[in-house]
Amino acid sequence: MNEKAQLYINRINLQPHPQGGYFSEVYRSDKTLKKEFLPEHYDGDRNFSTSIYFLLEGEQTSKFH
């Protein structure tokens, strides 16, 4: 593993992302959109917004949207 990537992974506690790379959630809104106001394919309420740190190391690829 790249030494600099490992430094960031350790420093901000990044975890492996199931679709490739590493991530850590840094913000989650306390306000939500209720399921009843969302399209049918949503199975529950959703937060207004979230934010993450995301890291790809070197030649890693990701299917993250």
N, CA, C and O atoms as CSV, one atom per row, in Angstrom:
chain,resi,resn,atom,element,x,y,z
A,1,MET,N,N,0.850,-1.189,0.000
A,1,MET,CA,C,0.000,0.000,0.000
A,1,MET,C,C,0.885,1.238,0.000
A,1,MET,O,O,1.938,1.256,0.636
A,2,ASN,N,N,0.461,2.254,-0.704
A,2,ASN,CA,C,1.139,3.535,-0.761
A,2,ASN,C,C,1.228,4.127,0.649
A,2,ASN,O,O,0.232,4.181,1.371
A,3,GLU,N,N,2.430,4.571,1.032
A,3,GLU,CA,C,2.656,5.100,2.376
A,3,GLU,C,C,1.793,6.329,2.681
A,3,GLU,O,O,1.257,6.460,3.782
A,4,LYS,N,N,1.665,7.217,1.709
A,4,LYS,CA,C,0.860,8.428,1.914
A,4,LYS,C,C,-0.627,8.074,2.053
A,4,LYS,O,O,-1.327,8.643,2.890
A,5,ALA,N,N,-1.103,7.132,1.230
A,5,ALA,CA,C,-2.495,6.695,1.346
A,5,ALA,C,C,-2.742,6.096,2.725
A,5,ALA,O,O,-3.764,6.380,3.349
A,6,GLN,N,N,-1.809,5.265,3.208
A,6,GLN,CA,C,-1.962,4.648,4.520
A,6,GLN,C,C,-2.015,5.697,5.622
A,6,GLN,O,O,-2.747,5.536,6.599
A,7,LEU,N,N,-1.243,6.775,5.471
A,7,LEU,CA,C,-1.262,7.868,6.434
A,7,LEU,C,C,-2.670,8.456,6.545
A,7,LEU,O,O,-3.176,8.642,7.651
A,8,TYR,N,N,-3.306,8.750,5.402
A,8,TYR,CA,C,-4.667,9.316,5.419
A,8,TYR,C,C,-5.689,8.307,5.926
A,8,TYR,O,O,-6.597,8.665,6.676
A,9,ILE,N,N,-5.547,7.067,5.524
A,9,ILE,CA,C,-6.467,6.017,5.975
A,9,ILE,C,C,-6.452,5.940,7.500
A,9,ILE,O,O,-7.503,5.856,8.135
A,10,ASN,N,N,-5.259,5.969,8.079
A,10,ASN,CA,C,-5.137,5.905,9.535
A,10,ASN,C,C,-5.593,7.191,10.212
A,10,ASN,O,O,-6.315,7.151,11.208
A,11,ARG,N,N,-5.174,8.326,9.673
A,11,ARG,CA,C,-5.414,9.612,10.327
A,11,ARG,C,C,-6.902,9.955,10.411
A,11,ARG,O,O,-7.360,10.471,11.431
A,12,ILE,N,N,-7.661,9.675,9.348
A,12,ILE,CA,C,-9.091,10.042,9.385
A,12,ILE,C,C,-9.994,8.822,9.422
A,12,ILE,O,O,-11.182,8.891,9.108
A,13,ASN,N,N,-9.391,7.689,9.819
A,13,ASN,CA,C,-10.146,6.461,10.080
A,13,ASN,C,C,-11.002,6.036,8.881
A,13,ASN,O,O,-12.188,5.740,9.027
A,14,LEU,N,N,-10.383,6.010,7.697
A,14,LEU,CA,C,-11.102,5.564,6.510
A,14,LEU,C,C,-11.317,4.053,6.570
A,14,LEU,O,O,-10.456,3.311,7.042
A,15,GLN,N,N,-12.464,3.614,6.090
A,15,GLN,CA,C,-12.820,2.198,6.057
A,15,GLN,C,C,-12.961,1.763,4.599
A,15,GLN,O,O,-13.292,2.586,3.744
A,16,PRO,N,N,-12.717,0.487,4.300
A,16,PRO,CA,C,-12.914,0.025,2.921
A,16,PRO,C,C,-14.367,0.244,2.482
A,16,PRO,O,O,-15.302,-0.054,3.225
A,17,HIS,N,N,-14.537,0.766,1.272
A,17,HIS,CA,C,-15.874,0.956,0.712
A,17,HIS,C,C,-16.220,-0.293,-0.098
A,17,HIS,O,O,-15.370,-0.803,-0.828
A,18,PRO,N,N,-17.459,-0.798,0.018
A,18,PRO,CA,C,-17.819,-2.025,-0.697
A,18,PRO,C,C,-17.671,-1.926,-2.225
A,18,PRO,O,O,-17.548,-2.951,-2.896
A,19,GLN,N,N,-17.681,-0.723,-2.770
A,19,GLN,CA,C,-17.554,-0.564,-4.223
A,19,GLN,C,C,-16.161,-0.094,-4.624
A,19,GLN,O,O,-15.970,0.375,-5.746
A,20,GLY,N,N,-15.194,-0.210,-3.732
A,20,GLY,CA,C,-13.816,0.173,-4.016
A,20,GLY,C,C,-13.410,1.436,-3.291
A,20,GLY,O,O,-14.251,2.293,-3.021
A,21,GLY,N,N,-12.142,1.566,-2.974
A,21,GLY,CA,C,-11.618,2.729,-2.282
A,21,GLY,C,C,-11.872,2.667,-0.783
A,21,GLY,O,O,-12.208,1.621,-0.227
A,22,TYR,N,N,-11.699,3.820,-0.148
A,22,TYR,CA,C,-11.865,3.955,1.298
A,22,TYR,C,C,-12.715,5.186,1.577
A,22,TYR,O,O,-12.710,6.138,0.796
A,23,PHE,N,N,-13.455,5.169,2.701
A,23,PHE,CA,C,-14.324,6.302,3.002
A,23,PHE,C,C,-14.513,6.487,4.502
A,23,PHE,O,O,-14.242,5.585,5.296
A,24,SER,N,N,-14.981,7.664,4.869
A,24,SER,CA,C,-15.387,7.957,6.236
A,24,SER,C,C,-16.465,9.032,6.169
A,24,SER,O,O,-16.270,10.071,5.539
A,25,GLU,N,N,-17.586,8.790,6.808
A,25,GLU,CA,C,-18.650,9.798,6.848
A,25,GLU,C,C,-18.221,10.908,7.799
A,25,GLU,O,O,-17.760,10.640,8.909
A,26,VAL,N,N,-18.376,12.168,7.356
A,26,VAL,CA,C,-17.987,13.305,8.195
A,26,VAL,C,C,-19.166,14.200,8.549
A,26,VAL,O,O,-19.044,15.067,9.414
A,27,TYR,N,N,-20.297,14.004,7.895
A,27,TYR,CA,C,-21.479,14.814,8.202
A,27,TYR,C,C,-22.731,14.051,7.808
A,27,TYR,O,O,-22.767,13.373,6.781
A,28,ARG,N,N,-23.766,14.173,8.647
A,28,ARG,CA,C,-25.086,13.639,8.327
A,28,ARG,C,C,-26.105,14.632,8.875
A,28,ARG,O,O,-26.132,14.888,10.078
A,29,SER,N,N,-26.934,15.185,8.017
A,29,SER,CA,C,-27.964,16.143,8.422
A,29,SER,C,C,-28.908,15.491,9.430
A,29,SER,O,O,-29.238,14.311,9.312
A,30,ASP,N,N,-29.329,16.258,10.404
A,30,ASP,CA,C,-30.294,15.727,11.367
A,30,ASP,C,C,-31.735,15.864,10.855
A,30,ASP,O,O,-32.673,15.394,11.500
A,31,LYS,N,N,-31.901,16.492,9.723
A,31,LYS,CA,C,-33.233,16.617,9.113
A,31,LYS,C,C,-33.409,15.520,8.065
A,31,LYS,O,O,-32.450,15.116,7.408
A,32,THR,N,N,-34.645,15.045,7.918
A,32,THR,CA,C,-34.902,13.950,6.988
A,32,THR,C,C,-36.072,14.251,6.062
A,32,THR,O,O,-36.931,15.085,6.347
A,33,LEU,N,N,-36.068,13.543,4.952
A,33,LEU,CA,C,-37.210,13.511,4.040
A,33,LEU,C,C,-37.967,12.225,4.350
A,33,LEU,O,O,-37.372,11.147,4.364
A,34,LYS,N,N,-39.241,12.321,4.594
A,34,LYS,CA,C,-40.051,11.151,4.923
A,34,LYS,C,C,-40.278,10.298,3.682
A,34,LYS,O,O,-40.414,10.806,2.569
A,35,LYS,N,N,-40.316,8.982,3.905
A,35,LYS,CA,C,-40.507,8.014,2.824
A,35,LYS,C,C,-41.721,8.354,1.968
A,35,LYS,O,O,-41.689,8.180,0.750
A,36,GLU,N,N,-42.766,8.825,2.581
A,36,GLU,CA,C,-44.014,9.109,1.857
A,36,GLU,C,C,-43.848,10.196,0.792
A,36,GLU,O,O,-44.669,10.296,-0.120
A,37,PHE,N,N,-42.794,11.010,0.900
A,37,PHE,CA,C,-42.561,12.084,-0.070
A,37,PHE,C,C,-41.471,11.731,-1.089
A,37,PHE,O,O,-41.108,12.558,-1.926
A,38,LEU,N,N,-40.957,10.511,-1.015
A,38,LEU,CA,C,-39.888,10.060,-1.907
A,38,LEU,C,C,-40.444,9.115,-2.971
A,38,LEU,O,O,-41.538,8.576,-2.799
A,39,PRO,N,N,-39.714,8.905,-4.065
A,39,PRO,CA,C,-40.152,7.923,-5.072
A,39,PRO,C,C,-40.315,6.534,-4.440
A,39,PRO,O,O,-39.720,6.243,-3.403
A,40,GLU,N,N,-41.117,5.696,-5.068
A,40,GLU,CA,C,-41.480,4.386,-4.523
A,40,GLU,C,C,-40.297,3.481,-4.210
A,40,GLU,O,O,-40.379,2.683,-3.276
A,41,HIS,N,N,-39.194,3.577,-4.961
A,41,HIS,CA,C,-38.079,2.645,-4.759
A,41,HIS,C,C,-37.312,2.873,-3.456
A,41,HIS,O,O,-36.472,2.044,-3.103
A,42,TYR,N,N,-37.566,3.961,-2.729
A,42,TYR,CA,C,-36.931,4.184,-1.434
A,42,TYR,C,C,-37.666,3.389,-0.366
A,42,TYR,O,O,-38.897,3.376,-0.324
A,43,ASP,N,N,-36.899,2.724,0.499
A,43,ASP,CA,C,-37.521,1.861,1.500
A,43,ASP,C,C,-37.621,2.512,2.877
A,43,ASP,O,O,-38.014,1.855,3.842
A,44,GLY,N,N,-37.275,3.781,2.979
A,44,GLY,CA,C,-37.365,4.466,4.269
A,44,GLY,C,C,-37.028,5.930,4.129
A,44,GLY,O,O,-36.754,6.419,3.033
A,45,ASP,N,N,-37.049,6.633,5.260
A,45,ASP,CA,C,-36.698,8.046,5.286
A,45,ASP,C,C,-35.242,8.228,4.849
A,45,ASP,O,O,-34.439,7.299,4.942
A,46,ARG,N,N,-34.909,9.429,4.373
A,46,ARG,CA,C,-33.545,9.750,3.958
A,46,ARG,C,C,-33.136,11.083,4.565
A,46,ARG,O,O,-33.947,12.002,4.674
A,47,ASN,N,N,-31.863,11.181,4.962
A,47,ASN,CA,C,-31.332,12.444,5.445
A,47,ASN,C,C,-31.279,13.451,4.305
A,47,ASN,O,O,-31.096,13.077,3.146
A,48,PHE,N,N,-31.440,14.742,4.641
A,48,PHE,CA,C,-31.327,15.794,3.627
A,48,PHE,C,C,-29.990,15.697,2.911
A,48,PHE,O,O,-29.932,15.790,1.685
A,49,SER,N,N,-28.907,15.511,3.675
A,49,SER,CA,C,-27.586,15.448,3.060
A,49,SER,C,C,-26.605,14.700,3.955
A,49,SER,O,O,-26.784,14.593,5.168
A,50,THR,N,N,-25.570,14.193,3.313
A,50,THR,CA,C,-24.441,13.582,4.006
A,50,THR,C,C,-23.179,14.000,3.271
A,50,THR,O,O,-23.229,14.465,2.133
A,51,SER,N,N,-22.049,13.826,3.942
A,51,SER,CA,C,-20.767,14.141,3.322
A,51,SER,C,C,-19.755,13.095,3.786
A,51,SER,O,O,-19.773,12.661,4.938
A,52,ILE,N,N,-18.866,12.698,2.859
A,52,ILE,CA,C,-17.837,11.726,3.199
A,52,ILE,C,C,-16.490,12.178,2.660
A,52,ILE,O,O,-16.406,12.984,1.733
A,53,TYR,N,N,-15.422,11.631,3.275
A,53,TYR,CA,C,-14.100,11.648,2.659
A,53,TYR,C,C,-14.021,10.354,1.867
A,53,TYR,O,O,-14.505,9.317,2.319
A,54,PHE,N,N,-13.414,10.407,0.690
A,54,PHE,CA,C,-13.295,9.223,-0.160
A,54,PHE,C,C,-11.908,9.217,-0.783
A,54,PHE,O,O,-11.442,10.239,-1.285
A,55,LEU,N,N,-11.248,8.061,-0.749
A,55,LEU,CA,C,-9.884,7.965,-1.256
A,55,LEU,C,C,-9.734,6.737,-2.145
A,55,LEU,O,O,-10.125,5.631,-1.772
A,56,LEU,N,N,-9.160,6.951,-3.327
A,56,LEU,CA,C,-8.719,5.856,-4.185
A,56,LEU,C,C,-7.199,5.874,-4.172
A,56,LEU,O,O,-6.583,6.929,-4.327
A,57,GLU,N,N,-6.599,4.716,-3.989
A,57,GLU,CA,C,-5.150,4.624,-3.935
A,57,GLU,C,C,-4.603,4.152,-5.278
A,57,GLU,O,O,-5.000,3.102,-5.784
A,58,GLY,N,N,-3.697,4.929,-5.847
A,58,GLY,CA,C,-3.002,4.521,-7.066
A,58,GLY,C,C,-3.919,4.098,-8.177
A,58,GLY,O,O,-4.709,4.895,-8.682
A,59,GLU,N,N,-3.818,2.826,-8.566
A,59,GLU,CA,C,-4.577,2.295,-9.688
A,59,GLU,C,C,-5.944,1.716,-9.290
A,59,GLU,O,O,-6.608,1.083,-10.111
A,60,GLN,N,N,-6.360,1.926,-8.050
A,60,GLN,CA,C,-7.673,1.413,-7.624
A,60,GLN,C,C,-8.771,2.014,-8.488
A,60,GLN,O,O,-8.675,3.154,-8.943
A,61,THR,N,N,-9.807,1.230,-8.701
A,61,THR,CA,C,-10.991,1.730,-9.381
A,61,THR,C,C,-12.187,1.596,-8.445
A,61,THR,O,O,-12.140,0.857,-7.462
A,62,SER,N,N,-13.238,2.304,-8.758
A,62,SER,CA,C,-14.434,2.267,-7.916
A,62,SER,C,C,-15.669,2.362,-8.786
A,62,SER,O,O,-15.660,3.013,-9.831
A,63,LYS,N,N,-16.719,1.714,-8.352
A,63,LYS,CA,C,-18.026,1.829,-9.001
A,63,LYS,C,C,-18.926,2.767,-8.197
A,63,LYS,O,O,-20.142,2.804,-8.383
A,64,PHE,N,N,-18.291,3.525,-7.295
A,64,PHE,CA,C,-19.004,4.481,-6.453
A,64,PHE,C,C,-19.606,5.563,-7.332
A,64,PHE,O,O,-18.936,6.062,-8.236
A,65,HIS,N,N,-20.841,5.933,-7.091
A,65,HIS,CA,C,-21.513,6.916,-7.950
A,65,HIS,C,C,-21.106,8.319,-7.597
A,65,HIS,O,O,-21.575,9.272,-8.219
